[in-house]
Amino acid sequence: MSIRPAFLFAAALTLCLVSACKNAEEGKRADVRMPVTVVDVTVADVSWPAQYQAQASGSRAVEVRARVQGIIEKRLYTEGDFVREGQQLFQLERDQYEAQVQYAQAQYTSAEREWHRIRPLYQKNAVSQKERDVALAAYETAKASLRQARINLDYCQVTSPVSGYSSKEHVTPGNLVSGNSLLTTVNQTDPMHIDFSIAAPERLTRQRLAAEGRLVFPPENRYRARLKLLDGSMHPEEGAVTFIDSQIQPSTGVFKARAVFANANNSIIPGQYVRIFMDGDVLTKAILIPQTCVMVTQKGSLVMGVDKDDTVYPIPVTLDVVVGDKYLVTSGLTGGERIVSEGIIKARPGSRVRVQTAGAPQEAASGQ
């Protein structure tokens, strides 16, 4: 074979190989499918909880006042400490009230003796009705005076009317107090009140959905509640929302609300900021989709559906409120569809895609 024919043969063979490789590459590129993640559209009744910043307060703030006049001898509690119902907080001077009890006791003994003398004589008609009435009145008056004297003596021991956290003393020992002087305050901490506010737009949206039959409130609006404390721990007891105002606060645009929690372990402190989780509202026959599924265009919102052949097609949708990290869909989806949740930019209508279920690792684009 001469050099020229051999060269021509080699060139022709090279051209054929290059052409074959090019055709194979074009065929491979034509079969590329972009990977996307899809979610199945479902219809279900869905709980719609809410959470709010809140502040704790004692269920009762009780003022501890002196009931009788006297000099404070001593304070018997540590300011700020937890005190029990009936625990003595202050001691007032007792001398004058002990003397009053002794005097009242003597008066009562004398009146009782006189009454016991007059009563049988009256039954025998030996004394008049007037003498009988005077003796009885003196006896009853003396008995009441003795009872009042004993009460006043007991009031010298000032006790806590409730269990809770005490405040600082308002009057120091050695001072004279009147019968209505404020001595301290006790905040009852079991149960505890948790006060919070609900933004008007949120509450009104829920009321609208309820009026449309798409949301159900709990029976008698008795919402369940949980509480996260400042240190991140959850309060062990479940509470209940006992009050949601029926009118909006004009100055703040919120509905005032309150929950009540048992607090036997005193883990909730008055004035503490907490986070309350309120549960009870249920969305009925709801379709919720991740926000990443939605594309917003000039003509409205749409999602990308994927049919059984893995072909992409657009679905116009109407959205309502955001529930958590999802949209509530009011039209466009009926349930059972597969829609793209990740890689929506790659999903062009009419193209075929490589389908991955939500949570699977994302694949790179590759040929079949």
Summary of the structure (lengths in Angstrom):
residues: 368
radius of gyration: 41.9
end to end distance: 44.1
largest distance: 172.2
contacts: 1067
relative contact order: 0.19
helix: 27%
strand: 39%
